[in-house]
Structure formats: structure tokens, C-alpha cells
């Protein structure tokens, strides 16, 4: 009797799902002590980044060289066939070849290669192999240009090291934007020349009365550089005209009545406002945004604009108009929460939709107003994308004002079908904000971001037609052992069939 046909190899379980993945039956590539990484000229940081990860867990030397033989190599090369972040990956029995049109594309492809290796490749110490990669051909490119996460360092302060750790975890899932919420009622987190009390006093506490903290300009530059090495753009936010108590407490002259309020360590919102009529408000804003513009190579400065309940509608529109002009005057484009659509926006602005996915008339109206002015929209619906929402009633951390957000809730939605009047062409991308009223430690960050951040990352990257919850939950489950190797304190959602090695 003829031999039974062998079943086709299972498709690799990758997150985000690539545009195209084809398995090559009977083919594998195995790293050895002799393997080299060939990073062709112009390939950027991808080769060194990959070598740094692989050396720790394999113990192999894996030299990064500019050329050489074509066998037993991982080759990274620029190609004229792709643009932007697109890449092609081919695994044969003798080599791995990664091609892209840009260094950024090569870096995104490296993240796919990492997931093709055994999960223990992520460990910080030498592990047992074999280090085998299945034969595949991948062609891939992102759906949306902005695939972000926001870290609120104002409610609770996080050190440079903690931010860098979050950057590394986000980069694995092709996140390309880090939005840093640098100021709020509870804390001001960036030192500004000429305004020393903003950080020294306004940054001296946090929610619950902790000691707070702030970044020196050197600290901030280190974060920006670290992110850039992973092709992640930093978008700094200075919130206004509300969420300003830390600054108002630092300088009495910023207040309309000349009296500084006390520092604030609670969690209520909407009570503070810049003094819209005072010239000193815009002197400060020009100094702050000007300094951030010089320290930040990315194109955007985020001006906030949410929950300005103590600012009149007329004053709000005045503030947004002036803040937008200050941003463009420093060579950047303004981003802000979707309420900024109620003001006059410069060309190239970005409005971030944060209201719930349904039942938010004000949020949808201002998003449409922003689009009518030519702005693009970043989708961050709170009951889908907010990483600080509880998973269920038993979740120890987080809040529930927008609802309970399990992993399927975070995954099963489409940014281009969320708001009437905001279509695919209006959407710049997606972002998963992590507000930190209840978040204090690395473990807290991990628990709330994983596994939901990879869900939002896939929404931003993968073709809509390629996404189904039934498939995603299996691919997500395969990430569990990888997170265990990375010492990520992730939430073991009962919606996902985690393997025993992820427990």
C-alpha cells in the first residue's frame, strides 16, 4: 500500500500575523556555533540587535559582518523591491535571508525571525538548543502607519530603565510609536530650562503620595535614542488646558488668581485649567514645547486636550489654536486627544479617539470635526484599547469606567469601522494607552499590557481579512512560553489555550 501522505507542516504561530506566510515542507535552518550574521551596508541596527538577543541564550559568538559566504548565515540586506516597513524573509536549509527597502523594515523582519526560533531564545542566560527555524517564505507589510502604545509616567513615575524595558517588549510586536504622557495633575516629569520648579516641585509626588520623579533632559534623550534604535518614534505629551495641576502648583503666576494650589495625589479629573488669558501661559508652553521639539526627532508633539471641564468652550478653542501654532512654529505637527477637533487645527494634525467604541456622541463629533479639517485619526477606544481597564471583576489592578476588557474585546474590532464618518483613509493607526493610576511596578505594567498589547499591535499591522479571533487565540497562546522566558508577568486569560510551559 502506498505510504500515507505526510500532512503539511503547521503554519508558524506569529503575532502580528504577516501578510503572507508559506511553509516549506522538509526544510529547516539550525543556528550553530559557526553561524554568522551578515548585515549588508546600510542595514541599520537590526543585525546588532538580533546578535545581542541570540548570543545571550545560545552562547554562540554570532559575529556581525558586512559580507562573506552564503551558507550558515543570517543575511540582512536592503532591496529595492520593498518600501517603508515591508520586508521579505526566506528560510532555507543553509541560510536565512531577510530583505527590506529600509533599515526599519529589516528590524521588523527580525522580530518575525525571533518568533520562528524556540521561545527559550529570549532567555537572558545560555539555554539548551537546538536553535532550529522552520522553512518559510514571508512577505509582509503593515496596514497602518501608526502602531503605538502610551505609557503614563505622570500618575506614577517610571525610571528610564523601566521605560526601556517596555520599549523592548513593545518592539517585539512591531509597535513603532511610544507616546509618553509627561504631565498631568499628579506630576510633571521633564526638566525644562528656565522653569526648574516644574520638575523639582511639580514632579515631587505621584498618585497616593509617593516620591514621584522626573527625567532630566539627558534621561529623556536616552529614552528617545533607545527607542530610535528599535525604530520606535517617541511622541511626548504635555497635557492642557486641563490636567495641569502639577504645573499650576509649581508657579503661582500661572494661575489666574496668582495663588498656587497644593500638589495633588488623587485620581479625580477635570478640575484644573491653564489661565487662558495670561501671556505667561504661552511663554511656558513655548519654552516646554520648544525644548521637546529640539530633543525629539519625531514629527509630533502631543498637546493633550482631554477632559478640560474647567475651561470654557471659547477658552478651549483659543488654547488649542495657540498651542497648535506653537507646535508648528517649532517645526512639528500637533497631536492631541480627539476633543482638539473643536479648535482650529494646523494641517497635518492627529486627533486621538479615546472615547468608548459606542455611545460617545461627543467623541465621535470631535473626531469628525478633526477629519473635516484634514486631520488623521489614531484609534484608542477606551473599551477596546485602554490597557488599564480591568480584564474582569476580579482583576486586582486597573479601572472599569469604560467596561471590562478581556483579550477578545481588545482584538475583535476594526479601526476603520468604529466611528461613522471616519473611514479607512482617515485612520492613521491605533494606539494602546496604559494609564497608571493603579500601576506601580514592572509586573503591573506586564500584567495589564500582556496579552492585550499584542492584540492591538496585530490590529495595526495585519490585513483585516487575515484576522480572526479563533486563529489569533492560538497564535497568542504560542507567545506564552516566550513571555515566560522574558520574565513577563502576563495575564493568563481563560480565553486563550496557554500551553503548560507558559504556566
C-alpha positions as CSV (number, residue, x, y, z in Angstrom):
1,X,0.0,0.0,0.0
2,X,1.3,3.5,-0.7
3,X,2.7,5.4,2.2
4,X,0.2,7.8,3.7
5,X,0.8,11.4,2.6
6,X,2.5,13.5,5.3
7,X,0.3,16.3,6.5
8,X,1.6,19.8,5.5
9,X,3.6,21.5,8.2
10,X,1.7,23.7,10.6
11,X,1.9,27.4,9.9
12,X,4.2,29.3,12.3
13,X,2.2,31.0,15.1
14,X,3.3,34.6,14.6
15,X,1.9,37.8,16.1
16,X,1.2,40.0,14.3
17,X,0.0,37.7,11.5
18,X,2.1,38.5,8.4
19,X,0.5,39.5,5.1
20,X,1.7,36.2,3.6
21,X,3.4,33.1,5.1
22,X,4.2,29.9,3.2
23,X,5.8,27.0,4.9
24,X,8.5,24.9,3.0
25,X,8.0,21.2,3.8
26,X,11.0,19.3,5.0
27,X,13.2,22.4,5.3
28,X,14.8,23.8,8.5
29,X,17.7,26.0,9.3
30,X,19.7,25.5,12.5
31,X,21.9,28.0,14.2
32,X,25.4,26.6,15.0
33,X,28.5,28.0,16.7
34,X,29.8,28.8,13.2
35,X,26.7,30.9,12.1
36,X,27.4,34.5,11.2
37,X,25.0,37.4,10.8
38,X,25.8,39.2,7.6
39,X,24.5,42.8,7.8
40,X,25.0,44.4,4.5
41,X,25.9,48.1,4.3
42,X,23.0,50.4,5.2
43,X,21.1,47.8,7.2
44,X,21.0,49.8,10.4
45,X,20.7,48.4,13.8
46,X,18.9,45.2,13.0
47,X,21.9,42.9,12.8
48,X,23.4,44.1,16.1
49,X,20.0,43.9,17.8
50,X,19.5,40.3,16.6
51,X,23.0,39.3,17.7
52,X,22.5,40.7,21.1
53,X,19.4,38.6,21.7
54,X,20.8,35.4,20.3
55,X,24.2,35.5,22.0
56,X,22.6,35.6,25.5
57,X,20.6,32.4,25.1
58,X,22.6,30.3,22.6
59,X,26.1,31.2,23.9
60,X,27.3,31.3,20.2
61,X,29.6,34.1,19.1
62,X,27.4,35.1,16.1
63,X,29.7,37.8,14.7
64,X,28.1,40.5,12.7
65,X,30.0,41.0,9.4
66,X,29.4,43.0,6.3
67,X,29.8,40.2,3.8
68,X,31.1,36.7,3.2
69,X,29.9,33.2,2.4
70,X,26.2,32.4,1.7
71,X,26.0,29.3,3.9
72,X,25.3,29.1,7.6
73,X,24.4,32.8,7.7
74,X,21.6,35.0,8.6
75,X,21.7,37.7,5.9
76,X,20.2,41.1,6.2
77,X,20.2,43.3,3.1
78,X,18.5,46.3,1.6
79,X,16.5,45.7,-1.5
80,X,14.7,48.0,-4.0
81,X,11.6,45.7,-4.1
82,X,10.1,46.9,-0.8
83,X,9.3,50.3,0.8
84,X,8.7,51.6,4.3
85,X,8.4,48.8,6.9
86,X,7.8,46.0,4.3
87,X,10.1,43.0,4.3
88,X,10.7,39.5,2.9
89,X,12.0,36.6,4.8
90,X,13.2,33.3,3.3
91,X,14.4,30.4,5.4
92,X,16.3,27.6,3.6
93,X,18.3,24.7,4.7
94,X,21.5,26.6,4.5
95,X,20.6,30.2,5.3
96,X,18.1,32.8,6.4
97,X,17.7,35.8,4.1
98,X,15.9,38.9,5.2
99,X,15.4,41.8,2.7
100,X,13.7,45.1,3.1
101,X,13.7,48.5,1.4
102,X,14.7,50.3,4.7
103,X,16.6,49.5,7.9
104,X,13.2,49.9,9.7
105,X,11.8,47.1,7.5
106,X,14.8,44.9,8.3
107,X,14.2,45.5,12.0
108,X,10.5,44.5,11.7
109,X,11.6,41.3,9.9
110,X,14.0,40.5,12.7
111,X,11.0,40.4,15.1
112,X,9.4,37.8,12.9
113,X,12.6,35.7,12.9
114,X,12.7,35.8,16.7
115,X,9.3,34.3,16.9
116,X,10.3,31.5,14.5
117,X,13.0,30.4,16.9
118,X,12.2,28.4,20.1
119,X,10.8,30.6,22.9
120,X,13.9,29.9,25.1
121,X,15.9,32.0,22.7
122,X,14.5,35.0,24.6
123,X,16.2,33.9,27.9
124,X,18.8,36.1,29.4
125,X,21.2,33.1,30.1
126,X,22.6,30.3,28.0
127,X,20.0,27.6,27.2
128,X,20.0,24.2,25.5
129,X,19.2,24.1,21.8
130,X,18.7,23.1,19.1
131,X,18.1,26.5,17.6
132,X,16.0,25.5,14.6
133,X,14.0,27.7,12.3
134,X,11.3,26.2,10.1
135,X,11.5,26.7,6.4
136,X,9.2,29.6,5.5
137,X,8.7,32.4,3.0
138,X,7.2,35.5,4.4
139,X,6.2,38.7,2.6
140,X,4.9,41.3,5.0
141,X,3.9,45.0,5.3
142,X,1.8,46.9,7.8
143,X,-1.8,48.0,7.4
144,X,-1.4,51.3,9.4
145,X,1.5,53.7,9.8
146,X,0.9,54.5,13.5
147,X,1.0,51.4,15.8
148,X,1.5,52.8,19.2
149,X,1.4,52.4,22.9
150,X,1.2,55.2,25.5
151,X,2.8,55.0,28.9
152,X,1.5,57.4,31.5
153,X,4.6,58.4,33.6
154,X,2.7,61.3,35.3
155,X,0.3,59.4,37.6
156,X,3.1,57.1,38.6
157,X,6.7,57.8,37.6
158,X,8.8,55.1,35.9
159,X,12.5,55.2,35.5
160,X,14.5,55.2,32.3
161,X,15.3,51.5,32.7
162,X,11.6,50.7,33.2
163,X,10.6,52.7,30.0
164,X,13.4,50.9,28.1
165,X,12.2,47.5,29.2
166,X,8.7,48.4,28.0
167,X,10.1,49.6,24.6
168,X,11.8,46.3,24.2
169,X,8.6,44.3,24.8
170,X,6.6,46.5,22.5
171,X,9.2,46.3,19.7
172,X,8.8,42.5,19.6
173,X,5.3,43.1,18.2
174,X,6.2,45.7,15.7
175,X,5.0,48.7,17.7
176,X,6.5,51.8,16.2
177,X,5.3,54.7,18.4
178,X,5.8,55.4,22.1
179,X,3.5,58.1,23.4
180,X,4.8,59.4,26.7
181,X,2.3,61.2,28.9
182,X,4.8,63.6,30.6
183,X,2.5,65.9,32.6
184,X,-0.8,65.7,34.5
185,X,-2.4,66.9,37.7
186,X,-0.3,64.5,39.8
187,X,3.1,65.1,38.3
188,X,5.4,66.9,35.8
189,X,8.1,64.6,34.5
190,X,10.5,66.5,32.3
191,X,13.1,69.2,33.3
192,X,12.7,72.4,31.4
193,X,15.4,75.1,31.2
194,X,14.2,78.3,32.9
195,X,11.3,76.6,34.7
196,X,13.1,74.4,37.3
197,X,10.2,74.1,39.7
198,X,8.1,72.2,37.1
199,X,10.1,69.1,37.6
200,X,11.7,69.7,41.0
201,X,8.4,70.6,42.8
202,X,5.7,69.5,40.3
203,X,7.4,66.2,39.9
204,X,8.0,65.5,43.5
205,X,5.0,63.3,44.1
206,X,2.5,61.0,42.4
207,X,-0.8,59.2,42.9
208,X,-1.1,58.1,46.5
209,X,1.6,60.4,47.7
210,X,4.8,58.6,46.6
211,X,8.1,60.4,45.9
212,X,7.5,60.8,42.2
213,X,10.4,61.7,40.0
214,X,11.3,63.3,36.7
215,X,13.6,62.9,33.7
216,X,16.5,65.2,33.1
217,X,16.9,66.2,29.5
218,X,19.8,63.7,29.3
219,X,17.4,61.0,30.6
220,X,14.8,61.9,28.0
221,X,17.4,61.9,25.3
222,X,18.5,58.4,26.3
223,X,14.9,57.2,26.1
224,X,14.4,58.8,22.6
225,X,17.7,57.3,21.4
226,X,16.9,53.8,22.8
227,X,13.5,53.9,21.1
228,X,15.1,55.1,17.8
229,X,17.5,52.1,17.8
230,X,14.4,50.0,17.7
231,X,12.7,52.2,15.1
232,X,10.1,53.5,17.6
233,X,9.2,57.1,17.4
234,X,8.6,59.0,20.7
235,X,5.6,61.3,20.9
236,X,5.9,63.4,24.1
237,X,2.7,64.8,25.6
238,X,2.2,68.0,27.6
239,X,-1.5,67.9,28.5
240,X,-3.5,71.1,28.5
241,X,-5.6,73.1,29.1
242,X,-6.8,70.6,31.8
243,X,-4.7,68.1,33.7
244,X,-2.3,70.9,34.7
245,X,-2.4,71.0,38.5
246,X,1.3,69.9,38.9
247,X,2.4,72.9,36.8
248,X,0.0,75.3,38.5
249,X,1.2,74.2,41.9
250,X,4.8,74.9,40.8
251,X,4.4,78.6,39.8
252,X,1.8,80.8,41.4
253,X,1.9,83.3,38.4
254,X,0.5,80.6,36.1
255,X,-2.8,80.9,38.0
256,X,-5.5,83.4,37.1
257,X,-5.7,84.5,40.8
258,X,-1.9,84.4,41.4
259,X,-2.4,81.7,44.0
260,X,-0.7,78.3,43.6
261,X,-2.9,75.3,44.5
262,X,-1.4,72.4,46.6
263,X,0.1,69.4,44.9
264,X,-2.4,66.7,44.1
265,X,-2.1,63.0,44.6
266,X,-5.7,61.8,43.9
267,X,-7.3,60.5,40.8
268,X,-10.2,62.7,40.0
269,X,-10.0,64.6,36.7
270,X,-11.3,67.8,35.1
271,X,-10.8,70.3,37.9
272,X,-7.6,72.2,36.7
273,X,-7.1,74.6,33.8
274,X,-4.4,76.9,32.5
275,X,-5.2,80.6,32.7
276,X,-6.1,81.0,29.0
277,X,-5.9,84.9,29.1
278,X,-2.4,85.1,30.7
279,X,0.6,85.6,28.4
280,X,2.7,83.6,30.8
281,X,0.8,80.5,29.9
282,X,2.0,80.7,26.3
283,X,5.5,81.7,27.4
284,X,5.7,78.5,29.4
285,X,4.2,76.4,26.6
286,X,6.6,77.8,24.1
287,X,9.5,77.0,26.4
288,X,8.3,73.5,27.0
289,X,7.3,72.5,23.5
290,X,10.3,74.2,22.0
291,X,12.6,72.2,24.2
292,X,10.8,69.0,23.5
293,X,10.9,69.8,19.8
294,X,14.7,70.1,20.0
295,X,15.0,66.9,22.0
296,X,12.6,64.8,19.9
297,X,13.4,63.8,16.3
298,X,9.9,62.5,15.6
299,X,7.4,64.7,13.8
300,X,4.7,65.0,16.5
301,X,4.2,66.8,19.8
302,X,1.1,65.8,21.7
303,X,-0.8,68.8,23.3
304,X,-3.4,66.7,25.2
305,X,-6.8,68.5,25.2
306,X,-8.9,65.9,27.0
307,X,-11.3,66.4,29.9
308,X,-10.9,70.2,30.1
309,X,-14.0,70.5,32.2
310,X,-12.9,73.7,34.0
311,X,-12.2,75.6,30.7
312,X,-15.0,77.3,28.8
313,X,-15.6,76.2,25.2
314,X,-14.4,79.6,23.9
315,X,-11.2,79.5,26.0
316,X,-10.6,75.9,25.0
317,X,-10.8,76.8,21.3
318,X,-8.4,79.7,21.9
319,X,-5.9,77.5,23.7
320,X,-5.9,74.7,21.1
321,X,-5.4,77.2,18.3
322,X,-2.5,78.9,20.1
323,X,-0.9,75.6,21.2
324,X,-1.1,74.3,17.6
325,X,0.6,77.3,16.3
326,X,3.4,77.0,18.9
327,X,3.9,73.4,17.8
328,X,4.1,74.2,14.1
329,X,6.4,77.2,14.9
330,X,8.9,74.7,16.3
331,X,8.7,72.6,13.1
332,X,6.5,69.8,14.4
333,X,2.9,68.7,13.9
334,X,0.4,68.7,16.7
335,X,-1.3,65.5,18.0
336,X,-4.0,65.6,20.7
337,X,-7.0,63.8,22.1
338,X,-10.0,63.9,19.8
339,X,-11.5,66.9,21.6
340,X,-9.0,69.1,19.8
341,X,-11.3,68.8,16.8
342,X,-13.3,71.6,18.5
343,X,-10.5,74.0,17.9
344,X,-8.7,75.2,14.8
345,X,-6.1,72.6,13.7
346,X,-3.0,73.1,11.6
347,X,-2.5,71.0,8.5
348,X,-1.1,67.5,9.3
349,X,-2.6,67.3,12.8
350,X,-3.5,64.0,14.5
351,X,-6.6,63.5,16.7
352,X,-6.6,60.5,19.0
353,X,-10.0,59.0,19.6
354,X,-10.2,57.7,23.2
355,X,-13.9,57.6,24.0
356,X,-15.8,54.3,24.2
357,X,-16.5,52.5,20.9
358,X,-20.2,53.1,21.2
359,X,-22.4,55.7,22.9
360,X,-19.9,58.6,22.8
361,X,-21.6,61.4,20.9
362,X,-19.1,64.0,21.9
363,X,-16.1,61.9,21.0
364,X,-17.4,60.9,17.6
365,X,-18.4,64.5,16.8
366,X,-15.0,66.0,17.6
367,X,-13.3,63.1,15.7
368,X,-15.3,64.0,12.6
369,X,-14.6,67.7,13.2
370,X,-10.9,66.9,13.2
371,X,-11.2,64.9,10.0
372,X,-13.1,67.7,8.3
373,X,-10.1,69.9,9.0
374,X,-7.8,67.4,7.3
375,X,-6.5,65.7,10.5
376,X,-5.8,62.0,10.6
377,X,-7.2,59.9,13.5
378,X,-5.5,57.4,15.8
379,X,-7.9,55.0,17.3
380,X,-7.7,54.2,21.0
381,X,-11.3,53.4,22.1
382,X,-11.2,53.0,25.8
383,X,-13.4,49.9,26.0
384,X,-11.1,48.2,23.4
385,X,-7.6,49.6,23.6
386,X,-7.1,51.0,27.1
387,X,-4.6,48.7,28.8
388,X,-5.6,50.0,32.3
389,X,-9.1,48.6,32.1
390,X,-9.7,45.5,34.2
391,X,-10.0,42.2,32.5
392,X,-12.8,41.0,34.8
393,X,-14.4,41.8,38.1
394,X,-11.6,40.0,39.9
395,X,-8.7,41.9,38.3
396,X,-6.6,43.5,41.1
397,X,-5.3,46.4,39.1
398,X,-6.9,48.9,36.8
399,X,-10.2,50.6,36.4
400,X,-13.6,49.8,34.9
401,X,-15.2,53.1,34.0
402,X,-15.1,52.1,30.3
403,X,-16.1,48.5,31.0
404,X,-14.2,45.2,31.4
405,X,-11.8,44.5,28.6
406,X,-10.8,40.9,28.1
407,X,-8.4,39.8,25.3
408,X,-11.1,39.2,22.8
409,X,-12.6,42.6,23.4
410,X,-9.2,44.1,22.7
411,X,-8.8,42.2,19.5
412,X,-12.2,41.9,17.9
413,X,-12.8,45.3,16.4
414,X,-11.8,47.3,13.3
415,X,-10.4,50.9,13.4
416,X,-11.9,51.8,10.1
417,X,-15.5,50.8,11.2
418,X,-15.6,52.4,14.6
419,X,-16.8,56.0,14.0
420,X,-19.4,57.0,11.4
421,X,-17.8,59.5,9.1
422,X,-14.2,58.3,9.8
423,X,-13.1,55.9,7.1
424,X,-10.0,53.8,6.4
425,X,-8.3,56.7,4.6
426,X,-8.8,58.9,7.7
427,X,-7.3,56.5,10.1
428,X,-3.5,56.9,10.7
429,X,-3.4,53.9,13.1
430,X,-4.1,52.5,16.5
431,X,-2.6,53.0,20.0
432,X,-3.0,51.2,23.3
433,X,-2.7,53.6,26.2
434,X,-1.6,52.4,29.7
435,X,-2.8,54.9,32.3
436,X,-1.1,54.3,35.6
437,X,-3.4,55.4,38.5
438,X,-3.0,51.8,39.8
439,X,0.2,50.8,38.0
440,X,3.4,50.9,40.1
441,X,5.8,48.1,39.1
442,X,7.2,46.3,36.1
443,X,5.0,43.4,37.0
444,X,2.0,45.7,37.0
445,X,2.9,47.0,33.5
446,X,3.3,43.5,32.2
447,X,0.1,42.2,33.7
448,X,-2.1,44.9,32.1
449,X,-0.2,45.1,28.7
450,X,0.2,41.4,28.0
451,X,-1.6,39.9,26.2
452,X,-3.6,42.9,25.1
453,X,-0.8,45.0,23.6
454,X,0.0,42.3,21.0
455,X,-3.7,42.2,20.2
456,X,-3.7,45.9,19.4
457,X,-0.4,45.6,17.6
458,X,-1.9,43.0,15.3
459,X,-4.9,45.2,14.5
460,X,-2.4,47.9,13.5
461,X,-0.2,45.6,11.4
462,X,-2.1,42.7,9.8
463,X,-4.6,42.8,6.9
464,X,-8.2,42.9,8.1
465,X,-9.1,39.8,6.1
466,X,-6.3,37.8,7.8
467,X,-7.6,38.4,11.3
468,X,-10.0,36.0,13.1
469,X,-10.3,35.6,16.9
470,X,-10.3,31.7,16.6
471,X,-6.9,31.8,14.9
472,X,-5.4,34.7,16.9
473,X,-6.1,33.0,20.3
474,X,-3.9,30.0,19.1
475,X,-1.1,32.2,17.9
476,X,-1.3,34.3,21.0
477,X,-1.1,31.2,23.2
478,X,2.2,30.4,21.5
479,X,3.6,33.6,22.9
480,X,3.2,32.5,26.5
481,X,6.4,30.4,26.7
482,X,8.2,33.3,25.1
483,X,7.0,35.7,27.7
484,X,7.9,33.3,30.5
485,X,11.5,33.2,29.1
486,X,11.4,37.0,29.1
487,X,10.1,37.0,32.7
488,X,7.0,38.9,31.7
489,X,4.2,38.7,34.3
490,X,1.4,38.3,31.8
491,X,-2.3,37.7,32.5
492,X,-3.3,34.1,31.8
493,X,-6.6,34.8,30.2
494,X,-9.0,31.9,30.3
495,X,-10.0,32.8,26.7
496,X,-6.6,31.6,25.5
497,X,-5.3,28.0,25.5
498,X,-1.9,28.6,27.0
499,X,0.5,25.7,26.8
500,X,1.7,24.1,30.1
501,X,5.1,25.7,29.6
502,X,3.5,29.2,29.9
503,X,2.0,28.5,33.3
